[in-house]
Amino acid sequence: MNPRFSIKDYTAVIAILLVLVMTVLDVTVVNVALPVMATEFSVSDSTAIWIVTVYQLVITMLLLPVSSVGDLFSYRKCFLCGVAIFTLSSALCAAAGSFGMIVFARALQGIGAACVMGVNIALTRLIYPRDILGRGLALNAMVIAIATAAGPTIAGAILSVASWHWLFLINLPFGILAFILGRRLLPVNPHRDTPGKFDHISAVENMIVFGLIFYALGSFARQGNVILSTVMICIGVTVGVFYVRRQLHKESPLLPVDLFRIKLYTQSIITSVCSFIAQIMAMVSLPFLFLNCYGFSEITTGLLMTPWPLATMAISPLAARWVEKHNPGLTATFGMVIYAFGILMLLIAPDATCEWDIAWRMVLCGIGFGMFQTPNNIVMVMATPIQRTGGAGGMQSTARLVGQTMGATLVTLIFALVSGIGNAVHVCLWSAIGFAVIAGTFSLTRVSEVNSSRANTK
């Protein structure tokens, strides 16, 4: 045990991880239950998707405003407020008697999840000593990977013995425990020389920009009204121009444009967006390859998707320890190389392949992404001043959501434009390799910057 890391610190970390698990599970478990909920509420499958969409949309709209609140006032209070909202809204979800009520309760859950996600990295940075911060970030990534991989199994187990209501009721004891532990043990913010003031106008602009653009991209992916979606994107971009111009004149802007003056941080954000585009393009298109090209069953396809997150989960803590003594920028680059090689192996796999031939290739992709993700997060966080960690963490989560949304939209467009499922999947996988190469290249440009940054902090 690190002498500067006490039992109190470990317990505080547990509070953060408990809520991370709940917020991630509430995406994956609800996905599984959507057909059941659509039947109960007498709505179409496409309408039922709103139960998932509204949750993710609210998180995206509020991440940066909540991060700013944490920077200016208190990460701890923001976290506790999020836990309370998330837990209470989980009870509302379980008690919902109509489709409108469940959508409203899920929107409230999104507010609580945004409060937690917007400050969890900042709290992790305050809890862990600098020399082992990577282990804390790796633990976060590992827990998210476990929750993602286990979500469908947990949902299936619950639905086999109980109603969908219990998917939300299980959050209550864990939420109460996390609130009690967090209230007692989470650290307070570092001292600020000057008191901050929250920018309400920027917060509204942020919600309009991300809300309209992300909703429109989702509408494109669902093949919704093209004209309306295009208008929404145009309005979102127009408001975005005024939003960014406003941020340029702020000392502590809501959208952390001041942090983009830090070359290392900018390189890390670009790297992150490209990597998540590469990840989601492969994750969304591969099931079509397994089902339609290789002829695997739905159950087998689900099992074949599991080695990826499991490998990421296993490699993340090892990568965190490795970069305590080695350059994280170079490690992340090597991770993207392995990831791209894994996708290439999937592309050139023989037509008459077996499950094990696919599984080891998926493991390779998971190892590569695990070697990339934690080192990249470390570089991104450590490149920023500690009093701006909330904004940096919020932007990190926003970069992930932007990458995932763009990746899913690109897959939809490719499937619409390319004839034949097999051809479309191959285009998606080659595109994933291309974005992985871009991510790896940007990561490689950070190597000397990381060395200089570490030398300055010794």
HELIX and SHEET records of a PDB file:
HELIX    1   1 ILE A    7  PHE A   41  1                                  35    
HELIX    2   2 ASP A   45  ALA A   48  1                                   4    
HELIX    3   3 TRP A   50  LEU A   72  1                                  23    
HELIX    4   4 TYR A   75  ALA A   95  1                                  21    
HELIX    5   5 PHE A   99  MET A  117  1                                  19    
HELIX    6   6 ASN A  120  ILE A  127  1                                   8    
HELIX    7   7 ARG A  130  ILE A  132  5                                   3    
HELIX    8   8 LEU A  133  VAL A  161  1                                  29    
HELIX    9   9 TRP A  166  LEU A  169  1                                   4    
HELIX   10  10 ASN A  171  LEU A  185  1                                  15    
HELIX   11  11 HIS A  200  ALA A  221  1                                  22    
HELIX   12  12 VAL A  226  GLN A  247  1                                  22    
HELIX   13  13 LEU A  259  ARG A  261  5                                   3    
HELIX   14  14 LYS A  263  PHE A  288  1                                  26    
HELIX   15  15 LEU A  289  CYS A  293  3                                   5    
HELIX   16  16 GLU A  298  MET A  305  1                                   8    
HELIX   17  17 PRO A  307  TRP A  322  1                                  16    
HELIX   18  18 PRO A  328  LEU A  347  1                                  20    
HELIX   19  19 GLU A  355  MET A  382  1                                  28    
HELIX   20  20 ILE A  386  ARG A  388  5                                   3    
HELIX   21  21 THR A  389  LEU A  417  1                                  29    
HELIX   22  22 ILE A  421  LEU A  444  1                                  24    
HELIX   23  23 VAL A  447  THR A  457  1                                  11    
END                                                                             
